[in-house]
Amino acid sequence: MPAFPCPALDRCLQLHLDSRDAASISRQLPLAGSFETLLALYDRAIPLLESALWKAALKPELVDDFHALFAEMERHIAAAGVDDRHRFRVVVPVADRPQQLRACLLSLVGMLQAFQYGRGQAALTEKLGVVIADDSRAAEHIAENQAIAAEIQQLGLPVTYFGLQQQQALLADLPEEDRQALVNVIGDASPDAFYHKGASVMRNITSLKLQRLAQQDERLLFMFVDSDQKFHACTDPGCDVFTTNYFYHLDRIFRRGGVEVLTGKVVGDPPVSPAVMAATLLDDALAFLGELATLNAAAACSFDQQGAETGDAAYHDMAGLFGFTHSGEACRFQCGLSGAHNHADCLAGFADRLNRFFDGEHPTRMTPYKHTDVEDSVSAARTVYTGNYVLSPLALQHFIPFAGLGLRMAGPVLGRLVQAAIGKAFVAANLPMLHTRTVHETGDAEFRPGVDHSAERVDLTGEFERQFFGDVMLFTVIELVKSGYPSVMPDAHTIQDCVCTTQTRLRDEYAANQWRVLDRLASLEALLTAPGSWWSVDEAGTRTRVLLQRFVASMHANFDKHARAFRLIDDEVHCRQRQQAIVDALLTYETDRECWQRVLC
């Protein structure tokens, strides 16, 4: 018999693994005479079980045994009374999304219950905590978020609610000259409108709070997540299976040393704007309707099978800008309806999902999870996924740059500058989280800045403008970093030329993509109005036709030649203002860093 009782480990080795490694672990288990030796055997078994879990398509019995393995390991750690693993604070910025915030935090609770990281015997875990950074405007949503904080605390997770008043009090402690100097970092929201400051500004303000926590505990790591994410990577509808013990892996990676910033990714809904996904969606919609036209409306649905896997950034219309290549093939729609249903029902479901596109869903190009060993996956990174990244206390010095401009692409910009600053200490690992843009029950996003649903046609102008100039900022930074920026600071004229050249190049890319969108949109309209098609008569249903027409109308409103979004990014006065703001922000970045360092100290 082993010196330590390990029935869960023994069961996993006997029932779920068939390899020489498993046999070796089984032979050594009875010989484990020390706590350290025993933990090393668990560490060897865990990646083998993770691989077996995905190969077995998340077989429930294996999932239960996998969770039991971790619970057993945690009991041994608690019994030993020695636990020098990292503590974590999960930071969730939120703005008027109480339903999504609750779903996110309940998934965190579910993961904690499944894997028991640092749980011990206390009512509240000492190893994990949550910081809710609230940027909400609506009083009822603020009250709901506070109630959620209390609910999660009752479920065993310590929660710090960092609301508008707490944020203002923290900033008030800063010297006035520092607050003014950091306008590009923490924004300049007035006290009577201190909400919807933007995700980047909120992360930076919250980092000032985290620095105070880090001064009290050098073993802390800070994990930033978005409120529309969950702590698992299963993309199948209704599948909430906890497959990854994030904190176990993160602790091991950071304990190896040499890591200051780690980024994961997301699976599920794409992390980009609909402003740059329209052409790929229309490609897939045309292929779907083209195939559907050859099928009987009343015949059993033939779109239930899994489509081909998509590559990296397959959803992005201009993926080539980021070094990705696409096959050009359309992705087949996978109908998610359950029970008996026909092609007319399938089309109705597709029409429902089409209009969620404007909130960021892509009905045909969700990102799947691809299993690789987590610790083997650790590699050099260039992009921060701001909805899934981890900072050491030292890395709090890396604020999200240019936050006061309110641009998209903040994560890629931050990533390039972090890469330039710390090199190999910035890594990526296969630790994705599930990204869900909309609330399942309603099909709508609770709050999405820059997307206006107030009229019959959805207006993407705000988000579109932030995406375009966010791309301008990103590709300008990429060019400047090649010449040593920010350590080598160019003069204003050089930066101005780089911004203008980049903007011209990107405007050409956006124009070419606009042409692709309108070409495909015309083909889609021709299909939808084709004489004799079964969806033009009652077999499709009035509601389906209305939804399809609404989608087409909103696409025209946002991508036509004279669409408001394109008029705005072509407006000379607006462009000059944005260009100058970008140039000024790039020129003052080193000053921002110096001031930030002073404030953190």
Buried (B, 14 or more C-beta within 10 A) or exposed (E): EBBBEBEBBBBBBEEBBEEEEBEEBBEBBEEBEEBEBBBBBBEBBBBBBBBBBBEEEBBEEBBEBBBBBBBBBBBBBBEBEEEEBBBBBBBBBBBBBBBBBBBBBBBBBBBBBBBBBBBBEEEBBEBBBBBBBBBBBEEEBBEBBBEBBEBBBEBBBBBBBBBBEBBEEBBEEBEEEBBEBBBBBBBEBEEEEBBBBBBBBBBBBBBBBBBEBBEEEEBBBBBBBBBBBBBBBBBEEEEBBBBBBBBBBBBBBBEEEEBBBBBBBBBBBBBBBBBBBBBBBBBBBBBBBEBBEEBEBEEEBEBEEEBEEBEBBBBBBBBEBBEEEBEEEBBBBEBBBEEEBBBBBBBBBBBBBBBBBBBBBBBBBBBBBEBEBBBEBBEEBBBBBBBBBBBBBEBBBBBBBBBBBBBBBBBBBBBBBBBBBBEEBBBBBBBBBBBBBBBEEEEBBBBBBBBBBEEEBBBBBBBBBBBBBBBBBBBBBBBBBEEEBBEEBBEEEEBBEBBBEBBEBBBEBBEEBBEBBBEBBEBBBEBBEEEEBBBEEEBBBEEBBEBBBBBBEBBBBBBBEEBBBBEBBEEEEBBEEBBEBBBBBBBBBEEBBEBBEEBBE
